[in-house]
């Protein structure tokens, strides 16, 4: 659905679309590694390591 | 027979198309969420190690410190072995927050790099980025009392990943670095494991000056390592208590404990 819509709106032949998709995917992964995951990591239950002393 | 179902089918096919559309989008969102969560695991369990190891190796490399002397000409050993000393060792003053003042090496953990030890135990400024953290207010290396440190077990370069391999009598070598202007001299402190225990995160008496005896006056030179337990969880803490075996100035040589670990495999 969403991805189908994205696929239909990508320009060019299949090979170009595949390449653009891979670039987009890489960008999303990079953004997650750089900002999203570090931001949510402190809120994960297994990361509650400090006790008040 | 053929006409009657034709109408409702056309109606239901339009309704069905919308319903399928919604289900399809929700399904794709859920799949995306699953992939993102998997990505989080990859980041937490792998990428934080890659980054942490890189950063911690850099911290150790940038430490301004004395180099142990090379062996005298004609000696058979590859390095000069430091003479163990059992008198009162020099003790570094407690440093400011997030300052790296020492490193530690564990011969039992063959293949693990030398880890920096920095002041403080909060995650954002010390444990996640600098490796091993020194509990503020506890003794400094070599001092009477309890030199207590914390490190991650499974993430952020996991300096204490192999803590459960430590056995009674195993050496842990702490090396202070003072050449950046701190008062003191670069010193090796060789601690040996005396006991291990698993406690609840709230059992903070394990880092008391006399471990587990918060009201006692310390007479021994102890060290305590704390990390998470079980692995991939923060439900409990794995604790290793050590006592100072001997110390030696870095300028006098290298502790024998470290020579075996760098040259002989499988010790």
Interface residues (C-beta under 8 A of the other chain):
Chain A: X1 X2 X3 X29 X32 X33 X36 X37 X40 X41 X42 X44 X45 X46 X47 X48 X49 X50 X51 X53
Chain B: X21 X24 X25 X27 X28 X29 X36 X39 X40 X43 X44 X47 X121 X122 X123 X124 X127 X201 X202 X204 X228 X232 X233 X234
